[in-house]
Amino acid sequence: MSDEFDFGESEKEAKRGMDKAYGSARVHSWQVDAGRWFMLLPIGTEFHADDLIKAVGLPDEGPNKNNVVGAWFNGLAKSGFIRWTGKTVKSERIDRHTGMNRVWVKIK
């Protein structure tokens, strides 16, 4: 097996990248805006990344700004604030090239 494939190491790198993206001082104001938007959603609301970005925009993170959005969703899911509904929708954002967005539901 080559050094190119190692699931455990891949998971560690993913976590490191998400932690770095989410912890960046440059995105602090975006995190505050995203948190405020989320807290105003009623419990049971279904939403996806396009909804968040329409409401508060993308963080000022250069080429890694999408990583920050993903890390934000990951943090909410791990903290038990949201749950994936099992549904996906195609993104309307041009730079996502109709990529799939998970649909989440606010549970607390």
N, CA, C and O atoms as CSV, one atom per row, in Angstrom:
chain,resi,resn,atom,element,x,y,z
A,1,MET,N,N,0.850,-1.178,0.000
A,1,MET,CA,C,0.000,0.000,0.000
A,1,MET,C,C,0.894,1.240,0.000
A,1,MET,O,O,1.898,1.284,0.711
A,2,SER,N,N,0.536,2.228,-0.785
A,2,SER,CA,C,1.371,3.428,-0.861
A,2,SER,C,C,1.047,4.369,0.294
A,2,SER,O,O,0.041,4.208,0.985
A,3,ASP,N,N,1.916,5.349,0.486
A,3,ASP,CA,C,1.707,6.359,1.529
A,3,ASP,C,C,0.560,7.302,1.188
A,3,ASP,O,O,0.157,8.123,2.011
A,4,GLU,N,N,0.042,7.181,-0.018
A,4,GLU,CA,C,-1.018,8.059,-0.482
A,4,GLU,C,C,-2.376,7.730,0.155
A,4,GLU,O,O,-3.270,8.576,0.181
A,5,PHE,N,N,-2.529,6.495,0.671
A,5,PHE,CA,C,-3.803,6.050,1.219
A,5,PHE,C,C,-3.660,5.666,2.683
A,5,PHE,O,O,-2.956,4.715,3.022
A,6,ASP,N,N,-4.333,6.414,3.544
A,6,ASP,CA,C,-4.330,6.120,4.974
A,6,ASP,C,C,-5.556,6.811,5.563
A,6,ASP,O,O,-5.534,8.014,5.821
A,7,PHE,N,N,-6.626,6.044,5.776
A,7,PHE,CA,C,-7.891,6.631,6.218
A,7,PHE,C,C,-7.742,7.377,7.536
A,7,PHE,O,O,-8.272,8.480,7.675
A,8,GLY,N,N,-7.040,6.810,8.499
A,8,GLY,CA,C,-6.854,7.463,9.788
A,8,GLY,C,C,-6.144,8.796,9.645
A,8,GLY,O,O,-6.553,9.789,10.247
A,9,GLU,N,N,-5.090,8.824,8.858
A,9,GLU,CA,C,-4.348,10.073,8.638
A,9,GLU,C,C,-5.203,11.073,7.872
A,9,GLU,O,O,-5.130,12.276,8.119
A,10,SER,N,N,-6.008,10.579,6.948
A,10,SER,CA,C,-6.905,11.437,6.187
A,10,SER,C,C,-7.904,12.122,7.107
A,10,SER,O,O,-8.173,13.313,6.950
A,11,GLU,N,N,-8.456,11.387,8.063
A,11,GLU,CA,C,-9.386,11.978,9.026
A,11,GLU,C,C,-8.699,13.036,9.894
A,11,GLU,O,O,-9.279,14.085,10.176
A,12,LYS,N,N,-7.459,12.756,10.316
A,12,LYS,CA,C,-6.711,13.728,11.121
A,12,LYS,C,C,-6.476,15.018,10.334
A,12,LYS,O,O,-6.634,16.115,10.872
A,13,GLU,N,N,-6.098,14.885,9.061
A,13,GLU,CA,C,-5.848,16.061,8.226
A,13,GLU,C,C,-7.129,16.853,8.009
A,13,GLU,O,O,-7.100,18.083,7.998
A,14,ALA,N,N,-8.244,16.168,7.837
A,14,ALA,CA,C,-9.528,16.851,7.668
A,14,ALA,C,C,-9.855,17.665,8.912
A,14,ALA,O,O,-10.272,18.819,8.810
A,15,LYS,N,N,-9.668,17.073,10.083
A,15,LYS,CA,C,-9.953,17.773,11.330
A,15,LYS,C,C,-9.014,18.971,11.504
A,15,LYS,O,O,-9.450,20.048,11.910
A,16,ARG,N,N,-7.739,18.785,11.201
A,16,ARG,CA,C,-6.782,19.899,11.309
A,16,ARG,C,C,-7.192,21.051,10.396
A,16,ARG,O,O,-7.156,22.213,10.799
A,17,GLY,N,N,-7.577,20.726,9.181
A,17,GLY,CA,C,-7.982,21.754,8.230
A,17,GLY,C,C,-9.231,22.489,8.674
A,17,GLY,O,O,-9.304,23.713,8.561
A,18,MET,N,N,-10.220,21.754,9.179
A,18,MET,CA,C,-11.449,22.389,9.647
A,18,MET,C,C,-11.185,23.262,10.867
A,18,MET,O,O,-11.722,24.364,10.976
A,19,ASP,N,N,-10.357,22.765,11.783
A,19,ASP,CA,C,-10.018,23.563,12.966
A,19,ASP,C,C,-9.312,24.850,12.570
A,19,ASP,O,O,-9.593,25.915,13.120
A,20,LYS,N,N,-8.395,24.748,11.612
A,20,LYS,CA,C,-7.658,25.925,11.159
A,20,LYS,C,C,-8.595,26.919,10.489
A,20,LYS,O,O,-8.521,28.120,10.751
A,21,ALA,N,N,-9.472,26.427,9.629
A,21,ALA,CA,C,-10.401,27.315,8.932
A,21,ALA,C,C,-11.350,27.980,9.905
A,21,ALA,O,O,-11.601,29.181,9.805
A,22,TYR,N,N,-11.880,27.214,10.847
A,22,TYR,CA,C,-12.869,27.751,11.772
A,22,TYR,C,C,-12.235,28.674,12.803
A,22,TYR,O,O,-12.882,29.608,13.278
A,23,GLY,N,N,-10.991,28.427,13.152
A,23,GLY,CA,C,-10.334,29.212,14.195
A,23,GLY,C,C,-9.640,30.468,13.713
A,23,GLY,O,O,-9.064,31.194,14.522
A,24,SER,N,N,-9.676,30.745,12.429
A,24,SER,CA,C,-8.981,31.904,11.878
A,24,SER,C,C,-9.560,33.211,12.405
A,24,SER,O,O,-10.775,33.411,12.414
A,25,ALA,N,N,-8.676,34.090,12.841
A,25,ALA,CA,C,-9.113,35.398,13.339
A,25,ALA,C,C,-9.774,36.218,12.235
A,25,ALA,O,O,-10.603,37.083,12.517
A,26,ARG,N,N,-9.415,35.955,10.995
A,26,ARG,CA,C,-9.957,36.728,9.876
A,26,ARG,C,C,-11.441,36.465,9.636
A,26,ARG,O,O,-12.101,37.245,8.949
A,27,VAL,N,N,-11.966,35.393,10.185
A,27,VAL,CA,C,-13.376,35.081,9.947
A,27,VAL,C,C,-14.226,35.279,11.195
A,27,VAL,O,O,-15.390,34.878,11.220
A,28,HIS,N,N,-13.661,35.892,12.227
A,28,HIS,CA,C,-14.398,36.054,13.480
A,28,HIS,C,C,-15.723,36.796,13.287
A,28,HIS,O,O,-16.755,36.355,13.792
A,29,SER,N,N,-15.704,37.913,12.564
A,29,SER,CA,C,-16.951,38.670,12.391
A,29,SER,C,C,-17.971,37.861,11.598
A,29,SER,O,O,-19.171,37.957,11.852
A,30,TRP,N,N,-17.498,37.059,10.634
A,30,TRP,CA,C,-18.422,36.194,9.890
A,30,TRP,C,C,-19.051,35.170,10.834
A,30,TRP,O,O,-20.250,34.908,10.746
A,31,GLN,N,N,-18.259,34.589,11.733
A,31,GLN,CA,C,-18.786,33.613,12.683
A,31,GLN,C,C,-19.864,34.237,13.568
A,31,GLN,O,O,-20.874,33.599,13.865
A,32,VAL,N,N,-19.648,35.476,13.983
A,32,VAL,CA,C,-20.642,36.174,14.808
A,32,VAL,C,C,-21.929,36.373,14.006
A,32,VAL,O,O,-23.021,36.107,14.508
A,33,ASP,N,N,-21.804,36.835,12.771
A,33,ASP,CA,C,-22.984,37.047,11.928
A,33,ASP,C,C,-23.713,35.733,11.654
A,33,ASP,O,O,-24.941,35.676,11.716
A,34,ALA,N,N,-22.956,34.678,11.351
A,34,ALA,CA,C,-23.569,33.371,11.088
A,34,ALA,C,C,-24.267,32.844,12.337
A,34,ALA,O,O,-25.367,32.299,12.251
A,35,GLY,N,N,-23.641,33.002,13.481
A,35,GLY,CA,C,-24.245,32.558,14.735
A,35,GLY,C,C,-25.525,33.308,15.054
A,35,GLY,O,O,-26.507,32.712,15.496
A,36,ARG,N,N,-25.515,34.610,14.831
A,36,ARG,CA,C,-26.713,35.432,15.061
A,36,ARG,C,C,-27.841,34.969,14.138
A,36,ARG,O,O,-28.978,34.800,14.579
A,37,TRP,N,N,-27.524,34.764,12.858
A,37,TRP,CA,C,-28.523,34.290,11.892
A,37,TRP,C,C,-29.099,32.953,12.350
A,37,TRP,O,O,-30.314,32.759,12.348
A,38,PHE,N,N,-28.217,32.036,12.742
A,38,PHE,CA,C,-28.665,30.704,13.156
A,38,PHE,C,C,-29.549,30.767,14.393
A,38,PHE,O,O,-30.581,30.099,14.447
A,39,MET,N,N,-29.165,31.552,15.380
A,39,MET,CA,C,-29.925,31.607,16.636
A,39,MET,C,C,-31.331,32.168,16.430
A,39,MET,O,O,-32.231,31.874,17.217
A,40,LEU,N,N,-31.531,32.960,15.395
A,40,LEU,CA,C,-32.858,33.506,15.114
A,40,LEU,C,C,-33.762,32.539,14.350
A,40,LEU,O,O,-34.960,32.789,14.215
A,41,LEU,N,N,-33.198,31.442,13.854
A,41,LEU,CA,C,-34.030,30.447,13.166
A,41,LEU,C,C,-34.870,29.686,14.187
A,41,LEU,O,O,-34.360,29.302,15.239
A,42,PRO,N,N,-36.131,29.466,13.895
A,42,PRO,CA,C,-36.947,28.646,14.802
A,42,PRO,C,C,-36.487,27.185,14.785
A,42,PRO,O,O,-36.009,26.695,13.761
A,43,ILE,N,N,-36.631,26.499,15.906
A,43,ILE,CA,C,-36.343,25.060,15.974
A,43,ILE,C,C,-37.211,24.376,14.916
A,43,ILE,O,O,-38.382,24.714,14.745
A,44,GLY,N,N,-36.629,23.425,14.222
A,44,GLY,CA,C,-37.347,22.695,13.173
A,44,GLY,C,C,-37.135,23.254,11.784
A,44,GLY,O,O,-37.570,22.653,10.801
A,45,THR,N,N,-36.466,24.410,11.685
A,45,THR,CA,C,-36.192,25.018,10.382
A,45,THR,C,C,-35.180,24.176,9.616
A,45,THR,O,O,-34.142,23.795,10.158
A,46,GLU,N,N,-35.483,23.890,8.361
A,46,GLU,CA,C,-34.529,23.220,7.476
A,46,GLU,C,C,-33.801,24.287,6.665
A,46,GLU,O,O,-34.403,25.267,6.227
A,47,PHE,N,N,-32.503,24.087,6.472
A,47,PHE,CA,C,-31.692,25.068,5.754
A,47,PHE,C,C,-30.450,24.387,5.199
A,47,PHE,O,O,-30.130,23.254,5.558
A,48,HIS,N,N,-29.758,25.099,4.317
A,48,HIS,CA,C,-28.511,24.594,3.727
A,48,HIS,C,C,-27.542,25.760,3.541
A,48,HIS,O,O,-27.856,26.908,3.855
A,49,ALA,N,N,-26.382,25.441,3.035
A,49,ALA,CA,C,-25.309,26.438,2.939
A,49,ALA,C,C,-25.709,27.655,2.113
A,49,ALA,O,O,-25.342,28.776,2.463
A,50,ASP,N,N,-26.447,27.462,1.035
A,50,ASP,CA,C,-26.852,28.616,0.234
A,50,ASP,C,C,-27.709,29.578,1.055
A,50,ASP,O,O,-27.594,30.793,0.894
A,51,ASP,N,N,-28.566,29.051,1.934
A,51,ASP,CA,C,-29.399,29.912,2.780
A,51,ASP,C,C,-28.529,30.778,3.684
A,51,ASP,O,O,-28.748,31.982,3.815
A,52,LEU,N,N,-27.536,30.140,4.306
A,52,LEU,CA,C,-26.617,30.865,5.182
A,52,LEU,C,C,-25.867,31.939,4.407
A,52,LEU,O,O,-25.772,33.078,4.864
A,53,ILE,N,N,-25.342,31.596,3.258
A,53,ILE,CA,C,-24.526,32.529,2.477
A,53,ILE,C,C,-25.377,33.673,1.922
A,53,ILE,O,O,-24.905,34.806,1.831
A,54,LYS,N,N,-26.633,33.385,1.550
A,54,LYS,CA,C,-27.533,34.463,1.123
A,54,LYS,C,C,-27.759,35.448,2.265
A,54,LYS,O,O,-27.864,36.653,2.037
A,55,ALA,N,N,-27.832,34.938,3.489
A,55,ALA,CA,C,-28.127,35.782,4.651
A,55,ALA,C,C,-26.924,36.583,5.135
A,55,ALA,O,O,-27.062,37.762,5.462
A,56,VAL,N,N,-25.739,35.957,5.187
A,56,VAL,CA,C,-24.585,36.647,5.786
A,56,VAL,C,C,-23.373,36.749,4.866
A,56,VAL,O,O,-22.368,37.348,5.248
A,57,GLY,N,N,-23.440,36.189,3.681
A,57,GLY,CA,C,-22.313,36.238,2.757
A,57,GLY,C,C,-21.260,35.197,3.103
A,57,GLY,O,O,-21.417,34.413,4.040
A,58,LEU,N,N,-20.192,35.208,2.332
A,58,LEU,CA,C,-19.060,34.319,2.578
A,58,LEU,C,C,-18.049,35.001,3.485
A,58,LEU,O,O,-17.920,36.225,3.457
A,59,PRO,N,N,-17.338,34.231,4.283
A,59,PRO,CA,C,-16.282,34.832,5.110
A,59,PRO,C,C,-15.142,35.343,4.242
A,59,PRO,O,O,-14.933,34.857,3.130
A,60,ASP,N,N,-14.415,36.314,4.744
A,60,ASP,CA,C,-13.269,36.874,4.034
A,60,ASP,C,C,-12.062,35.984,4.289
A,60,ASP,O,O,-11.213,36.305,5.122
A,61,GLU,N,N,-11.985,34.871,3.577
A,61,GLU,CA,C,-10.944,33.877,3.844
A,61,GLU,C,C,-10.221,33.478,2.569
A,61,GLU,O,O,-9.594,32.420,2.521
A,62,GLY,N,N,-10.297,34.313,1.529
A,62,GLY,CA,C,-9.589,34.000,0.297
A,62,GLY,C,C,-10.040,32.686,-0.294
A,62,GLY,O,O,-11.236,32.394,-0.304
A,63,PRO,N,N,-9.097,31.873,-0.794
A,63,PRO,CA,C,-9.479,30.643,-1.476
A,63,PRO,C,C,-10.052,29.574,-0.543
A,63,PRO,O,O,-10.627,28.600,-1.029
A,64,ASN,N,N,-9.917,29.718,0.768
A,64,ASN,CA,C,-10.415,28.703,1.698
A,64,ASN,C,C,-11.745,29.078,2.344
A,64,ASN,O,O,-12.144,28.462,3.333
A,65,LYS,N,N,-12.429,30.066,1.807
A,65,LYS,CA,C,-13.658,30.529,2.453
A,65,LYS,C,C,-14.716,29.435,2.536
A,65,LYS,O,O,-15.486,29.402,3.496
A,66,ASN,N,N,-14.772,28.543,1.555
A,66,ASN,CA,C,-15.759,27.461,1.617
A,66,ASN,C,C,-15.434,26.489,2.746
A,66,ASN,O,O,-16.346,25.880,3.306
A,67,ASN,N,N,-14.167,26.329,3.092
A,67,ASN,CA,C,-13.785,25.465,4.212
A,67,ASN,C,C,-14.346,26.007,5.524
A,67,ASN,O,O,-14.729,25.234,6.402
A,68,VAL,N,N,-14.394,27.314,5.658
A,68,VAL,CA,C,-14.926,27.931,6.868
A,68,VAL,C,C,-16.412,27.621,7.000
A,68,VAL,O,O,-16.888,27.305,8.090
A,69,VAL,N,N,-17.140,27.711,5.897
A,69,VAL,CA,C,-18.571,27.405,5.920
A,69,VAL,C,C,-18.776,25.946,6.311
A,69,VAL,O,O,-19.625,25.644,7.149
A,70,GLY,N,N,-18.017,25.054,5.721
A,70,GLY,CA,C,-18.123,23.634,6.063
A,70,GLY,C,C,-17.771,23.363,7.511
A,70,GLY,O,O,-18.422,22.556,8.173
A,71,ALA,N,N,-16.738,24.037,8.005
A,71,ALA,CA,C,-16.343,23.864,9.405
A,71,ALA,C,C,-17.437,24.376,10.336
A,71,ALA,O,O,-17.669,23.797,11.398
A,72,TRP,N,N,-18.108,25.456,9.947
A,72,TRP,CA,C,-19.196,26.012,10.757
A,72,TRP,C,C,-20.329,24.991,10.881
A,72,TRP,O,O,-20.824,24.740,11.980
A,73,PHE,N,N,-20.735,24.406,9.754
A,73,PHE,CA,C,-21.782,23.373,9.793
A,73,PHE,C,C,-21.323,22.170,10.618
A,73,PHE,O,O,-22.092,21.632,11.415
A,74,ASN,N,N,-20.092,21.757,10.431
A,74,ASN,CA,C,-19.552,20.616,11.172
A,74,ASN,C,C,-19.588,20.869,12.675
A,74,ASN,O,O,-19.949,19.984,13.450
A,75,GLY,N,N,-19.213,22.080,13.084
A,75,GLY,CA,C,-19.230,22.427,14.503
A,75,GLY,C,C,-20.633,22.384,15.084
A,75,GLY,O,O,-20.828,21.890,16.195
A,76,LEU,N,N,-21.623,22.903,14.339
A,76,LEU,CA,C,-23.003,22.859,14.817
A,76,LEU,C,C,-23.506,21.426,14.934
A,76,LEU,O,O,-24.201,21.079,15.889
A,77,ALA,N,N,-23.151,20.603,13.961
A,77,ALA,CA,C,-23.589,19.199,13.993
A,77,ALA,C,C,-22.956,18.458,15.170
A,77,ALA,O,O,-23.642,17.733,15.891
A,78,LYS,N,N,-21.652,18.641,15.365
A,78,LYS,CA,C,-20.970,17.963,16.469
A,78,LYS,C,C,-21.464,18.435,17.827
A,78,LYS,O,O,-21.427,17.681,18.800
A,79,SER,N,N,-21.926,19.677,17.898
A,79,SER,CA,C,-22.442,20.220,19.156
A,79,SER,C,C,-23.906,19.871,19.385
A,79,SER,O,O,-24.461,20.194,20.435
A,80,GLY,N,N,-24.533,19.219,18.419
A,80,GLY,CA,C,-25.920,18.794,18.578
A,80,GLY,C,C,-26.954,19.870,18.303
A,80,GLY,O,O,-28.110,19.722,18.699
A,81,PHE,N,N,-26.564,20.960,17.627
A,81,PHE,CA,C,-27.518,22.013,17.300
A,81,PHE,C,C,-28.285,21.734,16.017
A,81,PHE,O,O,-29.412,22.198,15.842
A,82,ILE,N,N,-27.661,20.963,15.112
A,82,ILE,CA,C,-28.310,20.628,13.842
A,82,ILE,C,C,-28.128,19.142,13.559
A,82,ILE,O,O,-27.243,18.482,14.103
A,83,ARG,N,N,-29.002,18.641,12.684
A,83,ARG,CA,C,-28.927,17.239,12.247
A,83,ARG,C,C,-29.198,17.217,10.750
A,83,ARG,O,O,-30.069,17.935,10.257
A,84,TRP,N,N,-28.446,16.388,10.031
A,84,TRP,CA,C,-28.672,16.237,8.594
A,84,TRP,C,C,-30.006,15.537,8.389
A,84,TRP,O,O,-30.286,14.529,9.038
A,85,THR,N,N,-30.821,16.058,7.500
A,85,THR,CA,C,-32.143,15.492,7.242
A,85,THR,C,C,-32.077,14.258,6.351
A,85,THR,O,O,-33.059,13.525,6.233
A,86,GLY,N,N,-30.931,14.023,5.726
A,86,GLY,CA,C,-30.811,12.955,4.740
A,86,GLY,C,C,-31.081,13.460,3.328
A,86,GLY,O,O,-30.922,12.721,2.356
A,87,LYS,N,N,-31.490,14.721,3.219
A,87,LYS,CA,C,-31.791,15.318,1.917
A,87,LYS,C,C,-30.619,16.168,1.438
A,87,LYS,O,O,-29.822,16.667,2.233
A,88,THR,N,N,-30.536,16.316,0.134
A,88,THR,CA,C,-29.574,17.236,-0.476
A,88,THR,C,C,-30.302,18.067,-1.527
A,88,THR,O,O,-31.335,17.662,-2.059
A,89,VAL,N,N,-29.741,19.232,-1.811
A,89,VAL,CA,C,-30.242,20.092,-2.888
A,89,VAL,C,C,-29.037,20.598,-3.668
A,89,VAL,O,O,-27.937,20.719,-3.129
A,90,LYS,N,N,-29.261,20.890,-4.932
A,90,LYS,CA,C,-28.187,21.447,-5.752
A,90,LYS,C,C,-27.989,22.913,-5.397
A,90,LYS,O,O,-28.948,23.668,-5.244
A,91,SER,N,N,-26.723,23.298,-5.267
A,91,SER,CA,C,-26.397,24.681,-4.972
A,91,SER,C,C,-26.720,25.563,-6.167
A,91,SER,O,O,-26.554,25.158,-7.318
A,92,GLU,N,N,-27.184,26.772,-5.879
A,92,GLU,CA,C,-27.434,27.759,-6.923
A,92,GLU,C,C,-26.230,28.677,-7.126
A,92,GLU,O,O,-26.214,29.474,-8.064
A,93,ARG,N,N,-25.226,28.573,-6.261
A,93,ARG,CA,C,-24.052,29.434,-6.371
A,93,ARG,C,C,-23.210,29.046,-7.581
A,93,ARG,O,O,-22.905,27.872,-7.788
A,94,ILE,N,N,-22.847,30.026,-8.360
A,94,ILE,CA,C,-22.102,29.783,-9.593
A,94,ILE,C,C,-20.788,29.068,-9.316
A,94,ILE,O,O,-20.430,28.132,-10.031
A,95,ASP,N,N,-20.057,29.504,-8.271
A,95,ASP,CA,C,-18.746,28.899,-8.014
A,95,ASP,C,C,-18.848,27.477,-7.460
A,95,ASP,O,O,-17.825,26.807,-7.323
A,96,ARG,N,N,-20.052,27.000,-7.139
A,96,ARG,CA,C,-20.233,25.620,-6.665
A,96,ARG,C,C,-20.592,24.685,-7.813
A,96,ARG,O,O,-20.627,23.469,-7.624
A,97,HIS,N,N,-20.859,25.225,-9.001
A,97,HIS,CA,C,-21.120,24.411,-10.194
A,97,HIS,C,C,-22.218,23.372,-9.947
A,97,HIS,O,O,-22.057,22.202,-10.293
A,98,THR,N,N,-23.304,23.790,-9.363
A,98,THR,CA,C,-24.447,22.942,-9.003
A,98,THR,C,C,-24.061,21.765,-8.104
A,98,THR,O,O,-24.685,20.705,-8.150
A,99,GLY,N,N,-23.029,21.966,-7.289
A,99,GLY,CA,C,-22.645,20.937,-6.312
A,99,GLY,C,C,-23.768,20.725,-5.307
A,99,GLY,O,O,-24.661,21.563,-5.185
A,100,MET,N,N,-23.726,19.631,-4.602
A,100,MET,CA,C,-24.794,19.282,-3.672
A,100,MET,C,C,-24.578,19.911,-2.299
A,100,MET,O,O,-23.463,19.923,-1.777
A,101,ASN,N,N,-25.650,20.429,-1.726
A,101,ASN,CA,C,-25.679,20.932,-0.358
A,101,ASN,C,C,-26.500,19.978,0.494
A,101,ASN,O,O,-27.573,19.540,0.078
A,102,ARG,N,N,-26.011,19.657,1.669
A,102,ARG,CA,C,-26.831,18.913,2.613
A,102,ARG,C,C,-27.897,19.846,3.181
A,102,ARG,O,O,-27.655,21.036,3.386
A,103,VAL,N,N,-29.068,19.291,3.429
A,103,VAL,CA,C,-30.130,20.033,4.089
A,103,VAL,C,C,-30.115,19.642,5.567
A,103,VAL,O,O,-30.204,18.467,5.922
A,104,TRP,N,N,-30.002,20.657,6.410
A,104,TRP,CA,C,-29.910,20.453,7.869
A,104,TRP,C,C,-31.194,20.911,8.527
A,104,TRP,O,O,-31.941,21.704,7.955
A,105,VAL,N,N,-31.457,20.418,9.724
A,105,VAL,CA,C,-32.578,20.885,10.509
A,105,VAL,C,C,-32.055,21.345,11.870
A,105,VAL,O,O,-31.224,20.685,12.495
A,106,LYS,N,N,-32.570,22.502,12.311
A,106,LYS,CA,C,-32.175,23.019,13.622
A,106,LYS,C,C,-32.926,22.224,14.687
A,106,LYS,O,O,-34.155,22.147,14.664
A,107,ILE,N,N,-32.177,21.632,15.620
A,107,ILE,CA,C,-32.820,20.818,16.662
A,107,ILE,C,C,-32.684,21.417,18.058
A,107,ILE,O,O,-33.356,20.968,18.986
A,108,LYS,N,N,-31.840,22.406,18.219
A,108,LYS,CA,C,-31.804,23.150,19.500
A,108,LYS,C,C,-31.150,24.492,19.322
A,108,LYS,O,O,-31.029,25.252,20.283
